[in-house]
Amino acid sequence: MSARGMLSVVGTAVGGLIGWTGEAAPAADPAAVRDLFAQLGMAVGEGDEALAFAVRRFQARVGLDTDGVAGPRTVHLLARYAKEAGELRRFEYAA
């Protein structure tokens, strides 16, 4: 992931923590969002529609409004679950 993509994800996720609402918050970089899905083990097809579909699926699963936009709350949860998934994989390999 590029430094720009990482900053986009971090900035959007922090916005989710501080309570940004969908109107003022920027969406995360699509490449960064795809990378988070990959860290979760979810393959996302090519194109914007495939990414929006994956975002809607994730949003429905975690109880967010299913608008298909990777805004602050969505990215915050994606990043959190991706981190937890990585920690679980490390735990499994250590056992």
Backbone as CSV, one residue per row, in Angstrom:
resi,resn,N_x,N_y,N_z,CA_x,CA_y,CA_z,C_x,C_y,C_z
1,MET,0.855,-1.163,0.000,0.000,0.000,0.000,0.902,1.228,0.000
2,SER,0.516,2.210,-0.779,1.315,3.433,-0.860,1.180,4.248,0.421
3,ALA,2.119,5.150,0.620,2.043,6.027,1.797,0.794,6.890,1.732
4,ARG,0.443,7.351,0.533,-0.771,8.163,0.377,-2.010,7.352,0.742
5,GLY,-2.064,6.108,0.290,-3.201,5.255,0.622,-3.297,4.997,2.115
6,MET,-2.150,4.762,2.746,-2.145,4.524,4.186,-2.621,5.756,4.941
7,LEU,-2.162,6.924,4.533,-2.606,8.157,5.188,-4.101,8.368,4.995
8,SER,-4.612,8.018,3.834,-6.043,8.144,3.583,-6.833,7.248,4.519
9,VAL,-6.392,6.016,4.673,-7.072,5.080,5.565,-6.979,5.554,7.009
10,VAL,-5.791,5.946,7.433,-5.610,6.385,8.812,-6.453,7.624,9.092
11,GLY,-6.430,8.579,8.194,-7.217,9.792,8.387,-8.702,9.515,8.443
12,THR,-9.186,8.658,7.567,-10.603,8.323,7.561,-10.972,7.527,8.797
13,ALA,-10.118,6.599,9.204,-10.413,5.814,10.413,-10.424,6.696,11.654
14,VAL,-9.479,7.625,11.743,-9.465,8.547,12.879,-10.743,9.384,12.879
15,GLY,-11.193,9.754,11.705,-12.454,10.481,11.611,-13.605,9.681,12.190
16,GLY,-13.585,8.374,11.992,-14.609,7.523,12.589,-14.542,7.532,14.097
17,LEU,-13.345,7.631,14.631,-13.181,7.667,16.085,-13.661,8.976,16.689
18,ILE,-13.445,10.078,15.961,-13.812,11.371,16.526,-15.229,11.782,16.175
19,GLY,-15.942,10.923,15.445,-17.348,11.173,15.205,-17.686,11.941,13.948
20,TRP,-16.829,11.886,12.934,-17.186,12.478,11.657,-18.457,11.844,11.160
21,THR,-19.327,12.606,10.587,-20.502,12.039,9.939,-20.234,11.975,8.450
22,GLY,-21.069,11.263,7.717,-20.847,11.020,6.295,-20.714,12.272,5.449
23,GLU,-21.330,13.400,5.812,-21.317,14.585,4.982,-19.919,15.200,4.863
24,ALA,-19.226,15.402,5.974,-17.969,16.138,5.957,-16.753,15.248,5.773
25,ALA,-16.913,13.952,5.898,-15.766,13.054,5.907,-15.398,12.591,4.506
26,PRO,-14.120,12.561,4.207,-13.698,12.027,2.909,-13.739,10.512,2.925
27,ALA,-14.023,9.917,1.778,-13.952,8.461,1.653,-12.487,8.067,1.547
28,ALA,-12.198,6.864,1.939,-10.824,6.372,1.872,-10.449,6.036,0.436
29,ASP,-9.158,6.001,0.190,-8.623,5.620,-1.107,-9.069,4.198,-1.440
30,PRO,-9.646,3.964,-2.631,-10.142,2.627,-2.981,-9.078,1.532,-2.869
31,ALA,-7.853,1.823,-3.257,-6.792,0.812,-3.165,-6.535,0.430,-1.715
32,ALA,-6.595,1.409,-0.824,-6.377,1.134,0.597,-7.516,0.300,1.166
33,VAL,-8.739,0.580,0.737,-9.891,-0.199,1.209,-9.783,-1.637,0.708
34,ARG,-9.380,-1.807,-0.545,-9.182,-3.167,-1.087,-8.125,-3.914,-0.278
35,ASP,-7.064,-3.207,0.112,-6.011,-3.827,0.908,-6.552,-4.283,2.267
36,LEU,-7.403,-3.482,2.885,-8.001,-3.885,4.163,-8.859,-5.134,3.991
37,PHE,-9.638,-5.182,2.915,-10.434,-6.383,2.655,-9.527,-7.600,2.446
38,ALA,-8.421,-7.406,1.749,-7.475,-8.506,1.535,-6.914,-9.002,2.858
39,GLN,-6.622,-8.076,3.775,-6.127,-8.468,5.091,-7.167,-9.273,5.862
40,LEU,-8.438,-9.042,5.552,-9.518,-9.817,6.179,-9.728,-11.157,5.477
41,GLY,-9.048,-11.357,4.345,-9.215,-12.592,3.590,-10.397,-12.548,2.639
42,MET,-10.870,-11.344,2.321,-12.007,-11.182,1.422,-11.512,-10.682,0.073
43,ALA,-11.793,-11.449,-0.961,-11.428,-11.028,-2.311,-12.487,-10.064,-2.828
44,VAL,-12.033,-8.967,-3.410,-12.929,-7.969,-3.987,-12.655,-7.926,-5.477
45,GLY,-13.701,-8.030,-6.275,-13.547,-7.988,-7.723,-13.042,-6.638,-8.207
46,GLU,-12.776,-6.564,-9.498,-12.284,-5.331,-10.110,-13.417,-4.323,-10.265
47,GLY,-13.074,-3.064,-10.227,-14.010,-1.994,-10.509,-14.701,-1.432,-9.281
48,ASP,-15.291,-0.266,-9.502,-15.944,0.454,-8.411,-17.178,-0.265,-7.880
49,GLU,-17.950,-0.887,-8.769,-19.168,-1.587,-8.334,-18.837,-2.772,-7.429
50,ALA,-17.793,-3.511,-7.764,-17.390,-4.651,-6.933,-16.947,-4.177,-5.557
51,LEU,-16.233,-3.059,-5.514,-15.784,-2.526,-4.230,-16.980,-2.034,-3.421
52,ALA,-17.900,-1.326,-4.053,-19.094,-0.838,-3.350,-19.914,-2.005,-2.821
53,PHE,-20.011,-3.090,-3.591,-20.739,-4.280,-3.143,-20.071,-4.872,-1.902
54,ALA,-18.741,-4.988,-1.926,-18.011,-5.524,-0.770,-18.191,-4.626,0.447
55,VAL,-18.161,-3.318,0.237,-18.350,-2.376,1.343,-19.759,-2.530,1.912
56,ARG,-20.773,-2.628,1.040,-22.155,-2.816,1.517,-22.292,-4.114,2.306
57,ARG,-21.690,-5.184,1.818,-21.732,-6.466,2.538,-21.120,-6.338,3.916
58,PHE,-19.971,-5.700,3.987,-19.294,-5.499,5.263,-20.154,-4.634,6.183
59,GLN,-20.674,-3.536,5.651,-21.501,-2.635,6.451,-22.715,-3.364,7.024
60,ALA,-23.354,-4.185,6.225,-24.519,-4.940,6.707,-24.109,-5.902,7.817
61,ARG,-22.972,-6.513,7.645,-22.488,-7.495,8.624,-22.181,-6.869,9.988
62,VAL,-21.678,-5.622,9.978,-21.277,-4.993,11.237,-22.318,-3.997,11.762
63,GLY,-23.458,-3.897,11.089,-24.545,-3.069,11.595,-24.494,-1.599,11.225
64,LEU,-23.787,-1.270,10.159,-23.738,0.118,9.689,-24.777,0.328,8.590
65,ASP,-25.063,1.591,8.291,-25.914,1.892,7.137,-25.218,1.361,5.896
66,THR,-25.957,0.693,5.048,-25.367,0.052,3.865,-25.440,0.992,2.663
67,ASP,-24.555,1.982,2.665,-24.533,2.939,1.565,-23.435,2.637,0.547
68,GLY,-22.547,1.685,0.842,-21.481,1.321,-0.080,-20.332,2.304,-0.136
69,VAL,-20.308,3.271,0.773,-19.241,4.276,0.818,-18.305,3.956,1.976
70,ALA,-17.017,3.918,1.696,-16.020,3.627,2.728,-15.694,4.909,3.479
71,GLY,-16.649,5.366,4.266,-16.467,6.560,5.074,-15.769,6.231,6.380
72,PRO,-15.717,7.183,7.295,-14.937,7.033,8.523,-15.321,5.840,9.388
73,ARG,-16.588,5.648,9.636,-16.991,4.537,10.510,-16.687,3.197,9.858
74,THR,-16.959,3.090,8.568,-16.680,1.848,7.848,-15.195,1.544,7.851
75,VAL,-14.376,2.537,7.526,-12.932,2.312,7.465,-12.371,2.022,8.854
76,HIS,-12.891,2.705,9.855,-12.435,2.440,11.222,-12.663,0.971,11.571
77,LEU,-13.857,0.457,11.286,-14.144,-0.942,11.610,-13.362,-1.896,10.722
78,LEU,-13.228,-1.566,9.440,-12.411,-2.405,8.557,-10.983,-2.508,9.077
79,ALA,-10.410,-1.373,9.460,-9.034,-1.367,9.965,-8.926,-2.150,11.264
80,ARG,-9.906,-1.990,12.130,-9.882,-2.703,13.411,-9.965,-4.217,13.201
81,TYR,-10.892,-4.647,12.345,-11.035,-6.082,12.104,-9.848,-6.644,11.339
82,ALA,-9.265,-5.867,10.434,-8.073,-6.327,9.716,-6.914,-6.516,10.684
83,LYS,-6.774,-5.606,11.631,-5.716,-5.727,12.643,-5.950,-6.970,13.494
84,GLU,-7.191,-7.183,13.929,-7.502,-8.357,14.744,-7.269,-9.648,13.970
85,ALA,-7.618,-9.659,12.679,-7.392,-10.845,11.858,-5.904,-11.156,11.763
86,GLY,-5.088,-10.114,11.603,-3.640,-10.306,11.560,-3.097,-10.849,12.865
87,GLU,-3.626,-10.337,13.980,-3.187,-10.825,15.283,-3.583,-12.283,15.483
88,LEU,-4.762,-12.663,15.027,-5.190,-14.057,15.146,-4.315,-14.975,14.305
89,ARG,-3.948,-14.521,13.094,-3.071,-15.337,12.252,-1.713,-15.519,12.921
90,ARG,-1.180,-14.445,13.515,0.109,-14.575,14.218,-0.010,-15.516,15.401
91,PHE,-1.125,-15.478,16.099,-1.362,-16.347,17.242,-1.404,-17.810,16.782
92,GLU,-2.097,-18.054,15.660,-2.198,-19.422,15.130,-0.834,-19.960,14.727
93,TYR,-0.007,-19.113,14.107,1.320,-19.560,13.668,2.246,-19.804,14.848
94,ALA,2.033,-19.090,15.952,2.887,-19.247,17.113,2.554,-20.511,17.900
95,ALA,1.339,-21.004,17.736,0.897,-22.173,18.509,1.485,-23.456,18.022
